[in-house]
Amino acid sequence: MSELNEATEGTEVRSASVEAAEKEKGKKSVGREIFEWVMVVVVAVAAALVIRTFIFEPVRVDGNSMQTTLHDKEYMLVTKYQYLFGEPSRFDVVICRYPGRGSTNFVKRVVGLPGDTVAVAGGLLYINGEPVEEAYINTPMFSDFAETVVQDGHYFVMGDNRNNSNDSRNPSVGQIAKAYVRGKVRIVAWPFADFRVVQ
């Protein structure tokens, strides 16, 4: 009888040890799972920040200064990588910021590159003394703008709705430094019915 009791007691001790180990394993498994989910969230947020900062970002049009190329409340897809390693080209439609306006984004068209002369006369845009045919302009400009030279490292930007745009013609905005050019507008992504490539 004593041998049987000892065997039974041994089994009970082992069972208790197994249960304790399983409980401890369960606690570790829950803790590990929580840690893994936290890491997934951290990586996802970091990836989203990298994408928005260096690759592309959706941006909403706010206002009418780029009509008829872009319309109020449309969503654009803006790419950023090309200006990290290269320069804006003439007539690129870009997202930029203005000095003294914080992180507010503006959408404009690059018309003047570093070293260019830019002027408006008789409703026409002149670059380096030559009139420019602008198919994206529906209404001629009402006001002239005296010839100016674009500084090194800067760009002269204008809205396509030339008579309703606060842009480089305004002394409070002026020419835009390269660091303020945030990305190039590629497509209108929303509304889907108006999906198009931006030229």
N, CA, C and O of each residue as an XYZ file, in Angstrom:
796
protein
N       0.825     -1.195      0.000
C       0.000      0.000      0.000
C       0.861      1.247      0.000
O       0.562      2.208     -0.709
N       1.912      1.241      0.777
C       2.771      2.419      0.860
C       3.394      2.741     -0.483
O       3.543      3.910     -0.836
N       3.762      1.699     -1.244
C       4.355      1.939     -2.554
C       3.345      2.581     -3.491
O       3.685      3.471     -4.270
N       2.080      2.115     -3.409
C       1.029      2.670     -4.249
C       0.766      4.117     -3.891
O       0.595      4.959     -4.773
N       0.731      4.415     -2.580
C       0.514      5.792     -2.127
C       1.641      6.695     -2.602
O       1.411      7.811     -3.066
N       2.858      6.194     -2.479
C       3.994      6.995     -2.913
C       3.935      7.274     -4.413
O       4.248      8.378     -4.859
N       3.530      6.265     -5.187
C       3.428      6.436     -6.635
C       2.353      7.445     -6.974
O       2.525      8.290     -7.852
N       1.213      7.343     -6.247
C       0.103      8.271     -6.487
C       0.507      9.689     -6.145
O       0.224     10.625     -6.894
N       1.181      9.846     -4.989
C       1.641     11.178     -4.586
C       2.629     11.736     -5.608
O       2.618     12.931     -5.900
N       3.470     10.878     -6.142
C       4.438     11.310     -7.152
C       3.755     11.792     -8.405
O       4.166     12.778     -9.017
N       2.691     11.077     -8.787
C       1.936     11.466     -9.977
C       1.283     12.808     -9.773
O       1.272     13.653    -10.668
N       0.720     13.004     -8.545
C       0.063     14.284     -8.236
C       1.058     15.428     -8.261
O       0.744     16.517     -8.742
N       2.261     15.188     -7.745
C       3.291     16.232     -7.742
C       3.683     16.588     -9.155
O       3.820     17.765     -9.488
N       3.868     15.557    -10.010
C       4.248     15.801    -11.393
C       3.136     16.545    -12.138
O       3.407     17.435    -12.945
N       1.875     16.170    -11.857
C       0.735     16.831    -12.512
C       0.685     18.293    -12.139
O       0.431     19.143    -12.993
N       0.922     18.602    -10.876
C       0.928     19.995    -10.427
C       2.056     20.773    -11.097
O       1.882     21.929    -11.482
N       3.213     20.127    -11.233
C       4.345     20.785    -11.887
C       4.046     21.065    -13.344
O       4.373     22.133    -13.860
N       3.411     20.085    -14.018
C       3.060     20.258    -15.425
C       2.071     21.401    -15.588
O       2.212     22.230    -16.488
N       1.058     21.444    -14.704
C       0.052     22.510    -14.776
C       0.700     23.878    -14.566
O       0.385     24.833    -15.276
N       1.601     23.969    -13.593
C       2.286     25.240    -13.324
C       3.120     25.673    -14.521
O       3.151     26.851    -14.879
N       3.800     24.700    -15.137
C       4.636     25.013    -16.309
C       3.768     25.487    -17.470
O       4.120     26.428    -18.180
N       2.604     24.806    -17.656
C       1.716     25.196    -18.742
C       1.157     26.602    -18.532
O       1.041     27.382    -19.477
N       0.808     26.920    -17.265
C       0.316     28.264    -16.955
C       1.393     29.310    -17.248
O       1.123     30.359    -17.833
N       2.622     28.994    -16.826
C       3.729     29.927    -17.056
C       3.980     30.099    -18.553
O       4.260     31.203    -19.022
N       3.876     28.988    -19.303
C       4.061     29.039    -20.754
C       2.967     29.876    -21.396
O       3.204     30.640    -22.332
N       1.735     29.705    -20.855
C       0.617     30.484    -21.379
C       0.827     31.970    -21.167
O       0.544     32.774    -22.056
N       1.327     32.342    -19.984
C       1.614     33.750    -19.704
C       2.664     34.301    -20.655
O       2.534     35.412    -21.168
N       3.711     33.504    -20.885
C       4.772     33.935    -21.799
C       4.235     34.072    -23.220
O       4.616     34.985    -23.953
N       3.341     33.149    -23.605
C       2.787     33.198    -24.959
C       1.959     34.456    -25.162
O       2.065     35.099    -26.207
N       1.136     34.820    -24.182
C       0.324     36.042    -24.263
C       1.223     37.269    -24.321
O       1.004     38.173    -25.127
N       2.234     37.292    -23.462
C       3.166     38.418    -23.459
C       3.909     38.542    -24.765
O       4.106     39.648    -25.269
N       4.324     37.422    -25.319
C       5.035     37.434    -26.599
C       4.124     37.902    -27.731
O       4.543     38.646    -28.619
N       2.860     37.447    -27.681
C       1.910     37.844    -28.728
C       1.657     39.349    -28.687
O       1.603     40.006    -29.727
N       1.502     39.892    -27.470
C       1.311     41.342    -27.329
C       2.519     42.085    -27.872
O       2.379     43.072    -28.594
N       3.716     41.604    -27.521
C       4.951     42.233    -28.008
C       5.014     42.202    -29.526
O       5.393     43.196    -30.145
N       4.651     41.082    -30.135
C       4.692     40.957    -31.591
C       3.705     41.919    -32.255
O       4.028     42.526    -33.276
N       2.506     42.063    -31.687
C       1.522     42.997    -32.247
C       1.997     44.439    -32.137
O       1.811     45.240    -33.053
N       2.614     44.758    -30.997
C       3.158     46.121    -30.824
C       4.223     46.390    -31.881
O       4.262     47.472    -32.465
N       5.092     45.402    -32.127
C       6.142     45.576    -33.131
C       5.551     45.738    -34.526
O       6.052     46.528    -35.326
N       4.479     44.988    -34.825
C       3.815     45.117    -36.125
C       3.289     46.534    -36.309
O       3.453     47.131    -37.373
N       2.653     47.072    -35.264
C       2.106     48.431    -35.337
C       3.228     49.453    -35.510
O       3.115     50.367    -36.327
N       4.316     49.301    -34.740
C       5.449     50.231    -34.833
C       6.055     50.212    -36.230
O       6.335     51.267    -36.800
N       6.257     49.031    -36.781
C       6.835     48.915    -38.129
C       5.900     49.510    -39.173
O       6.347     50.187    -40.100
N       4.595     49.258    -39.022
C       3.616     49.795    -39.979
C       3.601     51.320    -39.958
O       3.566     51.962    -41.008
N       3.626     51.899    -38.753
C       3.637     53.361    -38.635
C       4.926     53.936    -39.227
O       4.890     54.934    -39.946
N       6.057     53.307    -38.923
C       7.345     53.776    -39.465
C       7.349     53.700    -40.984
O       7.822     54.618    -41.655
N       6.820     52.599    -41.530
C       6.772     52.442    -42.991
C       5.886     53.512    -43.621
O       6.222     54.072    -44.664
N       4.747     53.791    -42.976
C       3.838     54.821    -43.496
C       4.507     56.190    -43.501
O       4.343     56.959    -44.448
N       5.260     56.496    -42.448
C       5.959     57.784    -42.376
C       7.030     57.887    -43.457
O       7.187     58.937    -44.080
N       7.760     56.807    -43.680
C       8.798     56.805    -44.716
C       8.163     57.006    -46.088
O       8.662     57.781    -46.904
N       7.056     56.299    -46.337
C       6.373     56.414    -47.626
C       5.879     57.834    -47.850
O       6.088     58.398    -48.924
N       5.221     58.423    -46.843
C       4.670     59.770    -46.987
C       5.772     60.818    -47.112
O       5.589     61.832    -47.786
N       6.906     60.583    -46.472
C       7.976     61.576    -46.474
C       8.826     61.504    -47.740
O       9.239     62.535    -48.271
N       9.088     60.283    -48.226
C      10.074     60.137    -49.297
C       9.530     59.576    -50.611
O      10.200     59.681    -51.638
N       8.338     58.985    -50.607
C       7.882     58.301    -51.819
C       6.637     58.960    -52.397
O       6.720     59.586    -53.454
N       5.497     58.842    -51.748
C       4.303     59.501    -52.267
C       3.331     59.810    -51.139
O       3.440     59.280    -50.034
N       2.379     60.685    -51.448
C       1.405     61.111    -50.451
C       0.133     61.591    -51.164
O       0.218     62.296    -52.170
N      -1.040     61.216    -50.652
C      -2.276     61.794    -51.198
C      -2.496     63.183    -50.603
O      -2.327     63.380    -49.400
N      -2.873     64.142    -51.444
C      -3.091     65.520    -50.988
C      -4.395     66.036    -51.593
O      -4.679     65.782    -52.763
N      -5.185     66.755    -50.806
C      -6.447     67.291    -51.297
C      -6.277     68.718    -51.800
O      -5.594     69.528    -51.173
N      -6.896     69.020    -52.928
C      -6.892     70.383    -53.459
C      -7.829     71.228    -52.611
O      -8.967     70.840    -52.346
N      -7.340     72.377    -52.191
C      -8.148     73.286    -51.377
C      -8.173     74.650    -52.060
O      -7.247     75.444    -51.901
N      -9.227     74.918    -52.815
C      -9.329     76.204    -53.505
C      -9.357     76.039    -55.015
O      -9.325     74.924    -55.536
N      -9.419     77.184    -55.715
C      -9.614     77.190    -57.162
C      -8.432     77.762    -57.949
O      -8.567     78.059    -59.136
N      -7.292     77.915    -57.308
C      -6.176     78.610    -57.968
C      -5.547     77.809    -59.105
O      -4.779     78.359    -59.895
N      -5.868     76.496    -59.198
C      -5.287     75.685    -60.265
C      -6.314     75.247    -61.310
O      -6.022     74.398    -62.151
N      -7.498     75.817    -61.258
C      -8.469     75.481    -62.309
C      -7.957     75.960    -63.660
O      -7.343     77.025    -63.728
N      -8.183     75.218    -64.728
C      -9.026     74.036    -64.806
C      -8.215     72.737    -64.723
O      -8.760     71.654    -64.939
N      -6.941     72.835    -64.417
C      -6.106     71.631    -64.289
C      -6.537     70.798    -63.090
O      -6.648     69.576    -63.182
N      -6.777     71.458    -61.977
C      -7.203     70.800    -60.746
C      -8.401     71.546    -60.174
O      -8.531     72.759    -60.338
N      -9.274     70.802    -59.500
C     -10.488     71.398    -58.955
C     -10.552     71.218    -57.448
O      -9.991     70.277    -56.887
N     -11.247     72.140    -56.814
C     -11.394     72.130    -55.359
C     -11.898     70.774    -54.869
O     -12.838     70.202    -55.420
N     -11.240     70.275    -53.809
C     -11.603     69.037    -53.113
C     -11.253     67.750    -53.872
O     -11.607     66.661    -53.422
N     -10.576     67.856    -54.993
C     -10.046     66.654    -55.629
C      -8.839     66.155    -54.840
O      -8.137     66.935    -54.196
N      -8.609     64.843    -54.899
C      -7.435     64.256    -54.250
C      -6.393     63.890    -55.302
O      -6.685     63.209    -56.285
N      -5.185     64.355    -55.069
C      -4.069     64.121    -55.982
C      -3.101     63.121    -55.366
O      -3.008     63.002    -54.145
N      -2.388     62.408    -56.219
C      -1.281     61.577    -55.760
C       0.005     62.319    -56.085
O       0.295     62.609    -57.246
N       0.775     62.623    -55.038
C       2.001     63.417    -55.169
C       3.209     62.534    -54.892
O       3.293     61.906    -53.837
N       4.150     62.483    -55.842
C       5.380     61.731    -55.613
C       6.488     62.677    -55.158
O       6.512     63.849    -55.534
N       7.406     62.152    -54.344
C       8.410     63.011    -53.713
C       9.853     62.637    -54.028
O      10.750     63.473    -53.917
N      10.079     61.398    -54.417
C      11.442     60.899    -54.547
C      12.257     61.641    -55.600
O      13.465     61.814    -55.440
N      11.597     62.087    -56.692
C      12.371     62.664    -57.800
C      13.046     63.977    -57.412
O      14.099     64.309    -57.956
N      12.456     64.733    -56.479
C      13.068     65.999    -56.077
C      14.100     65.817    -54.965
O      14.802     66.763    -54.605
N      14.193     64.602    -54.423
C      15.264     64.334    -53.454
C      16.611     64.257    -54.163
O      17.648     64.600    -53.596
N      16.576     63.797    -55.423
C      17.816     63.588    -56.166
C      17.911     64.442    -57.435
O      18.962     64.487    -58.075
N      16.826     65.113    -57.796
C      16.818     65.912    -59.010
C      16.141     67.254    -58.790
O      15.796     67.621    -57.667
N      15.959     67.975    -59.882
C      15.392     69.323    -59.817
C      14.026     69.353    -60.507
O      13.780     68.575    -61.429
N      13.147     70.240    -60.067
C      11.881     70.420    -60.776
C      12.124     70.874    -62.216
O      13.077     71.599    -62.503
N      11.254     70.438    -63.100
C      11.321     70.849    -64.505
C      10.291     71.945    -64.769
O       9.323     72.105    -64.025
N      10.522     72.686    -65.836
C       9.562     73.720    -66.206
C       8.191     73.092    -66.491
O       8.076     72.078    -67.180
N       7.181     73.721    -65.944
C       5.771     73.344    -66.081
C       5.357     72.151    -65.232
O       4.223     71.686    -65.352
N       6.244     71.638    -64.371
C       5.807     70.651    -63.381
C       4.729     71.268    -62.501
O       4.834     72.424    -62.090
N       3.696     70.489    -62.217
C       2.713     70.894    -61.198
C       3.204     70.313    -59.880
O       3.377     69.100    -59.755
N       3.427     71.181    -58.900
C       4.099     70.763    -57.671
C       3.303     71.150    -56.428
O       2.466     72.052    -56.444
N       3.599     70.432    -55.361
C       3.172     70.830    -54.027
C       4.356     71.570    -53.406
O       5.482     71.073    -53.402
N       4.083     72.760    -52.884
C       5.167     73.543    -52.280
C       4.662     74.240    -51.026
O       3.465     74.248    -50.738
N       5.578     74.812    -50.303
C       5.251     75.613    -49.117
C       5.758     77.028    -49.331
O       6.689     77.261    -50.102
N       5.137     77.960    -48.642
C       5.518     79.359    -48.752
C       6.264     79.798    -47.497
O       5.950     79.339    -46.399
N       7.241     80.675    -47.646
C       7.948     81.191    -46.467
C       6.965     81.845    -45.490
O       6.109     82.638    -45.883
N       7.109     81.494    -44.217
C       6.263     82.094    -43.189
C       4.874     81.509    -43.094
O       4.051     82.004    -42.324
N       4.586     80.463    -43.859
C       3.251     79.856    -43.830
C       3.261     78.454    -43.219
O       2.317     77.683    -43.397
N       4.326     78.136    -42.505
C       4.387     76.870    -41.783
C       4.317     75.661    -42.697
O       4.961     75.617    -43.745
N       3.509     74.659    -42.277
C       3.426     73.392    -43.020
C       2.268     73.362    -44.016
O       1.930     72.297    -44.531
N       1.655     74.513    -44.296
C       0.565     74.556    -45.270
C       1.090     74.270    -46.668
O       2.069     74.874    -47.106
N       0.435     73.347    -47.367
C       0.832     72.999    -48.728
C       0.053     73.825    -49.744
O      -1.130     74.107    -49.555
N       0.725     74.206    -50.820
C       0.099     74.908    -51.934
C       0.417     74.138    -53.212
O       1.497     73.563    -53.349
N      -0.521     74.132    -54.133
C      -0.281     73.459    -55.408
C      -0.173     74.522    -56.499
O      -1.084     75.328    -56.687
N       0.949     74.513    -57.212
C       1.221     75.518    -58.250
C       1.977     74.862    -59.399
O       2.350     73.690    -59.340
N       2.190     75.655    -60.447
C       2.954     75.181    -61.601
C       4.283     75.934    -61.658
O       4.320     77.158    -61.535
N       5.360     75.194    -61.846
C       6.679     75.811    -62.000
C       6.764     76.413    -63.399
O       6.642     75.694    -64.390
N       6.973     77.725    -63.487
C       7.125     78.366    -64.798
C       8.528     78.922    -65.014
O       8.978     79.050    -66.153
N       9.224     79.254    -63.922
C      10.562     79.814    -64.045
C      11.593     78.999    -63.292
O      11.407     78.672    -62.120
N      12.688     78.672    -63.977
C      13.792     77.916    -63.374
C      14.923     78.868    -62.982
O      14.936     80.016    -63.426
N      15.872     78.415    -62.159
C      16.986     79.279    -61.777
C      17.683     79.885    -62.999
O      18.055     79.175    -63.934
N      17.853     81.218    -62.973
C      18.512     81.919    -64.067
C      17.570     82.435    -65.135
O      17.972     83.263    -65.953
N      16.311     81.967    -65.154
C      15.336     82.448    -66.132
C      14.919     83.887    -65.828
O      15.009     84.355    -64.694
N      14.459     84.573    -66.879
C      13.717     85.813    -66.669
C      12.243     85.501    -66.898
O      11.890     84.778    -67.830
N      11.388     86.049    -66.044
C       9.946     85.802    -66.108
C       9.226     87.147    -66.123
O       9.568     88.056    -65.366
N       8.229     87.259    -66.993
C       7.430     88.479    -67.067
C       6.041     88.138    -67.583
O       5.838     87.106    -68.223
N       5.087     89.018    -67.296
C       3.732     88.908    -67.843
C       3.411     90.238    -68.495
O       3.543     91.294    -67.877
N       2.986     90.177    -69.758
C       2.632     91.413    -70.478
C       1.526     91.105    -71.489
O       1.603     90.129    -72.234
N       0.516     91.939    -71.500
C      -0.574     91.760    -72.459
C      -1.288     90.434    -72.323
O      -1.790     89.896    -73.309
N      -1.340     89.899    -71.110
C      -2.023     88.633    -70.865
C      -1.202     87.405    -71.166
O      -1.701     86.288    -71.030
N       0.064     87.575    -71.576
C       0.921     86.445    -71.930
C       2.077     86.297    -70.945
O       2.572     87.276    -70.385
N       2.489     85.057    -70.752
C       3.676     84.762    -69.953
C       4.898     84.792    -70.860
O       4.899     84.193    -71.936
N       5.933     85.492    -70.419
C       7.197     85.541    -71.162
C       8.299     84.905    -70.308
O       8.484     85.260    -69.144
N       9.024     83.959    -70.911
C      10.173     83.351    -70.251
C      11.390     83.583    -71.124
O      11.430     83.193    -72.290
N      12.378     84.227    -70.532
C      13.606     84.578    -71.272
C      13.285     85.375    -72.533
O      13.906     85.198    -73.581
N      12.305     86.250    -72.399
C      11.942     87.157    -73.481
C      11.033     86.578    -74.544
O      10.639     87.288    -75.469
N      10.688     85.291    -74.434
C       9.848     84.639    -75.431
C       8.457     84.358    -74.867
O       8.332     83.874    -73.742
N       7.393     84.662    -75.649
C       6.035     84.341    -75.181
C       5.838     82.825    -75.114
O       6.351     82.081    -75.949
N       5.096     82.393    -74.116
C       4.871     80.962    -73.897
C       3.403     80.643    -74.161
O       2.507     81.276    -73.603
N       3.173     79.658    -75.013
C       1.812     79.202    -75.260
C       1.413     78.232    -74.155
O       2.056     77.198    -73.971
N       0.362     78.561    -73.425
C      -0.063     77.758    -72.282
C      -1.467     77.209    -72.540
O      -2.463     77.912    -72.370
N      -1.525     75.961    -72.948
C      -2.813     75.346    -73.297
C      -3.709     75.160    -72.080
O      -4.924     75.022    -72.221
N      -3.120     75.156    -70.884
C      -3.886     74.916    -69.660
C      -4.512     76.193    -69.096
O      -5.187     76.141    -68.068
N      -4.298     77.350    -69.757
C      -4.869     78.608    -69.304
C      -6.139     78.912    -70.090
O      -6.126     78.945    -71.321
N      -7.236     79.133    -69.369
C      -8.504     79.434    -70.041
C      -8.750     80.924    -70.194
O      -9.404     81.360    -71.142
N      -8.218     81.712    -69.249
C      -8.463     83.149    -69.249
C      -7.133     83.896    -69.236
O      -6.283     83.598    -68.398
N      -6.925     84.852    -70.134
C      -5.680     85.627    -70.126
C      -5.507     86.376    -68.805
O      -6.483     86.719    -68.139
N      -4.270     86.620    -68.445
C      -3.978     87.367    -67.216
C      -4.332     88.834    -67.391
O      -4.016     89.450    -68.409
N      -4.996     89.384    -66.375
C      -5.428     90.773    -66.438
C      -4.300     91.748    -66.115
O      -4.255     92.857    -66.647
N      -3.393     91.325    -65.241
C      -2.350     92.230    -64.746
C      -0.985     91.845    -65.302
O      -0.662     90.666    -65.438
N      -0.194     92.863    -65.620
C       1.178     92.628    -66.065
C       2.083     92.400    -64.858
O       1.747     92.763    -63.731
N       3.228     91.798    -65.118
C       4.231     91.572    -64.084
C       5.589     91.893    -64.680
O       5.997     91.304    -65.681
N       6.286     92.836    -64.053
C       7.574     93.288    -64.588
C       8.595     92.158    -64.599
O       8.593     91.289    -63.727
N       9.459     92.187    -65.596
C      10.462     91.124    -65.751
C      11.332     90.994    -64.506
O      11.806     91.985    -63.950
N      11.529     89.747    -64.083
C      12.375     89.467    -62.929
C      13.244     88.259    -63.232
O      12.875     87.404    -64.037
N      14.391     88.192    -62.590
C      15.319     87.069    -62.774
C      15.143     86.091    -61.612
O      15.126     86.493    -60.449
N      15.012     84.807    -61.937
C      14.868     83.777    -60.910
C      16.240     83.481    -60.304
O      17.203     83.205    -61.020
N      16.310     83.543    -58.981
C      17.581     83.346    -58.275
C      18.042     81.883    -58.358
O      17.249     80.978    -58.616
N      19.325     81.685    -58.134
C      19.862     80.324    -58.043
C      19.156     79.571    -56.914
O      18.919     80.121    -55.839
N      18.827     78.307    -57.176
C      18.204     77.481    -56.143
C      16.755     77.814    -55.872
O      16.188     77.334    -54.890
N      16.131     78.636    -56.728
C      14.745     79.058    -56.533
C      13.922     78.799    -57.795
O      14.457     78.564    -58.878
N      12.603     78.850    -57.614
C      11.670     78.603    -58.715
C      10.535     79.622    -58.667
O      10.107     80.051    -57.596
N      10.066     79.995    -59.843
C       8.954     80.929    -59.953
C       7.708     80.088    -60.234
O       7.636     79.407    -61.257
N       6.721     80.134    -59.322
C       5.526     79.303    -59.447
C       4.289     80.181    -59.623
O       4.203     81.289    -59.094
N       3.333     79.643    -60.386
C       2.072     80.350    -60.605
C       0.936     79.333    -60.630
O       1.130     78.171    -60.986
N      -0.258     79.798    -60.244
C      -1.442     78.965    -60.375
C      -1.987     79.052    -61.789
O      -1.842     80.084    -62.444
N      -2.614     77.983    -62.271
C      -3.161     77.998    -63.625
C      -4.352     78.945    -63.747
O      -4.630     79.447    -64.836
N      -5.046     79.190    -62.659
C      -6.115     80.189    -62.631
C      -5.458     81.530    -62.307
O      -5.567     82.035    -61.189
N      -4.782     82.092    -63.293
C      -3.848     83.194    -63.081
C      -4.471     84.428    -62.426
O      -3.780     85.180    -61.740
N      -5.757     84.636    -62.631
C      -6.400     85.816    -62.059
C      -6.965     85.568    -60.663
O      -7.579     86.455    -60.070
N      -6.757     84.362    -60.144
C      -7.233     84.032    -58.801
C      -6.222     83.109    -58.117
O      -6.571     82.034    -57.630
N      -4.969     83.550    -58.091
C      -3.909     82.727    -57.517
C      -2.908     83.590    -56.769
O      -2.402     84.582    -57.294
N      -2.634     83.195    -55.538
C      -1.590     83.843    -54.739
C      -0.300     83.065    -54.965
O      -0.150     81.954    -54.456
N       0.624     83.634    -55.720
C       1.809     82.884    -56.136
C       3.043     83.774    -56.167
O       3.075     84.803    -55.493
N       4.061     83.396    -56.938
C       5.345     84.112    -56.928
C       5.238     85.556    -57.396
O       6.158     86.340    -57.166
N       4.144     85.929    -58.043
C       3.967     87.329    -58.435
C       3.710     88.230    -57.239
O       3.923     89.441    -57.301
N       3.249     87.628    -56.152
C       2.967     88.383    -54.930
C       4.259     88.501    -54.118
O       4.883     87.487    -53.807
N       4.671     89.730    -53.769
C       5.920     89.905    -52.999
C       5.927     89.149    -51.673
O       6.995     88.803    -51.168
N       4.756     88.890    -51.104
C       4.705     88.158    -49.832
C       5.030     86.675    -50.020
O       5.330     85.976    -49.052
N       4.971     86.198    -51.259
C       5.318     84.806    -51.576
C       6.697     84.759    -52.223
O       7.615     84.120    -51.709
N       6.829     85.440    -53.352
C       8.105     85.509    -54.045
C       8.538     84.180    -54.635
O       7.735     83.254    -54.756
N       9.777     84.090    -54.991
C      10.345     82.866    -55.565
C      10.490     81.804    -54.472
O      10.759     82.115    -53.312
N      10.305     80.553    -54.872
C      10.279     79.450    -53.912
C      11.608     78.701    -53.926
O      12.059     78.237    -54.973
N      12.228     78.588    -52.752
C      13.495     77.843    -52.644
C      13.248     76.350    -52.878
O      12.165     75.843    -52.585
N      14.243     75.660    -53.400
C      14.131     74.225    -53.681
C      13.647     73.455    -52.459
O      12.860     72.519    -52.600
N      14.094     73.822    -51.271
C      13.711     73.105    -50.054
C      12.212     73.168    -49.785
O      11.671     72.331    -49.063
N      11.542     74.164    -50.369
C      10.101     74.325    -50.150
C       9.270     73.553    -51.176
O       8.048     73.479    -51.047
N       9.907     72.986    -52.176
C       9.182     72.181    -53.178
C       9.099     70.760    -52.643
O      10.117     70.084    -52.495
N       7.874     70.309    -52.350
C       7.682     69.061    -51.617
C       7.447     67.833    -52.485
O       7.769     66.718    -52.072
N       6.895     68.014    -53.674
C       6.615     66.859    -54.511
C       5.942     67.250    -55.810
O       5.528     68.394    -55.998
N       5.840     66.278    -56.704
C       5.249     66.497    -58.022
C       3.879     65.833    -58.095
O       3.722     64.672    -57.718
N       2.891     66.579    -58.584
C       1.543     66.038    -58.732
C       1.516     65.139    -59.964
O       1.864     65.567    -61.065
N       1.095     63.882    -59.765
C       1.095     62.907    -60.857
C      -0.298     62.658    -61.425
O      -0.515     62.736    -62.634
N      -1.235     62.357    -60.533
C      -2.578     62.023    -60.991
C      -3.624     62.622    -60.059
O      -3.343     62.934    -58.902
N      -4.839     62.775    -60.590
C      -6.009     63.016    -59.750
C      -6.616     61.646    -59.489
O      -7.025     60.954    -60.421
N      -6.674     61.253    -58.216
C      -7.108     59.903    -57.857
C      -8.559     59.840    -57.403
O      -9.168     58.770    -57.410
N      -9.113     60.978    -57.009
C     -10.490     61.009    -56.504
C     -11.123     62.357    -56.827
O     -10.471     63.389    -56.673
N     -12.361     62.371    -57.265
C     -13.297     61.264    -57.488
C     -12.839     60.348    -58.622
O     -12.171     60.784    -59.560
N     -13.209     59.077    -58.517
C     -12.800     58.100    -59.522
C     -13.258     58.500    -60.920
O     -12.573     58.240    -61.910
N     -14.428     59.136    -60.987
C     -14.969     59.519    -62.293
C     -14.082     60.542    -62.995
O     -14.133     60.677    -64.218
N     -13.264     61.268    -62.215
C     -12.393     62.307    -62.780
C     -10.926     61.881    -62.762
O     -10.036     62.719    -62.903
N     -10.675     60.606    -62.592
C      -9.290     60.101    -62.566
C      -8.560     60.527    -63.859
O      -9.074     60.348    -64.963
N      -7.361     61.088    -63.693
C      -6.596     61.536    -64.864
C      -5.150     61.791    -64.476
O      -4.825     62.000    -63.308
N      -4.296     61.767    -65.482
C      -2.897     62.134    -65.298
C      -2.803     63.652    -65.401
O      -3.428     64.263    -66.268
N      -2.020     64.251    -64.516
C      -1.866     65.708    -64.494
C      -0.682     66.096    -65.380
O       0.431     65.600    -65.209
N      -0.946     66.981    -66.319
C       0.091     67.450    -67.252
C       0.529     68.866    -66.877
O       1.393     69.440    -67.539
